[in-house]
């Protein structure tokens, strides 16, 4: 069943791992790849009725007893994950505040609290050996077209923090900076937590850029998060996609595979893994669409988009994918085709 080459020395096959935010775009794929790798998965959701489909989908694919759900209504509440982590050997924290509120008080403190609450619960559960945090490219940088930016493992998006915490009014144009600041501060606090508390587990972080690709259940999820932008572009809704500046993309299944690498490999302990496949702008996606669907009329190329000229340390991530038995990064054409399932 498992096509990936997995090191089971840290997380033995059939071990129980926790995936928070399991009904999200990334969380559902992280759970899927963990199940493919032979692990049992417990996933956190805020509402079992709304997320009942997750168990149905995974039980159908992997059989009964491989996946279970547990409710965590408020990840910022003290002790929110105490029950969820019991008997788990690994924790993958993908849950996040996705309201895109421009008010930093509504986004940043609960994001930090959710991450540190999960880490503290993991620290207090002796079975947990590895903790993987789903960070973001925005924890390092805010996309700035046509500007050369070099980032490394020690780069933090201090500018986003500065912009996010400016005094009100909290205009909606600040929403991305608030989100970026939440990911920056939450990841940074996790590394500080590990330095101070010295837990039994080792910490790794995966920093994905814009996710494209297959949705686990279009019938139940639609095209959530950034998977929706590709659908908007396919349908000609240019204004909707211009919310995102040119940046890097990554296939969501590659993103999830890198979470498995972060969970299972000895040499990924303490790493920030940069899940950045390649830079793009929306005209690149349109060019692929025109080749895939020659009989469909698409909007003309968008003028003045610019290019992401950032230099990022993404070679390590591709090496990990290859060492797991993959050919490297998923091709853009394949990712976009998968992204349009249920649409085209």
Buried (B, 14 or more C-beta within 10 A) or exposed (E): EBEBEBBEEBBEEEBBBBBBBBBBBBBBBBBBBBBBBBBBBBBBBBEEEEBBBBBEBBBEBBEEEBBEBBEBEEBBEEEBBBEBBBEBBBBBBBBBBBEEBBBBEBBBBBBBBBBBBBBBBBBBBEBBBBBBBBBBBBBBBBBBBEEEBEBEBEBBBEBBBEBBBEEEEBEEEBBBBBBBBBBBBBBBBBBEBBEEEEBBBBBBBBBBBBBBBBBBBBEBBEBBBBBBBBBBBBEEBBEBBBEBBBBBBBBBBBBBBBBBBBBBBEEBBEBBBBBBBEBBBBBBBBEBBEEBBEEEEBBEEBEEBEBBBBEBBBEBBBEBBEBBEBEEBBEBEBBBBBBBEEEB
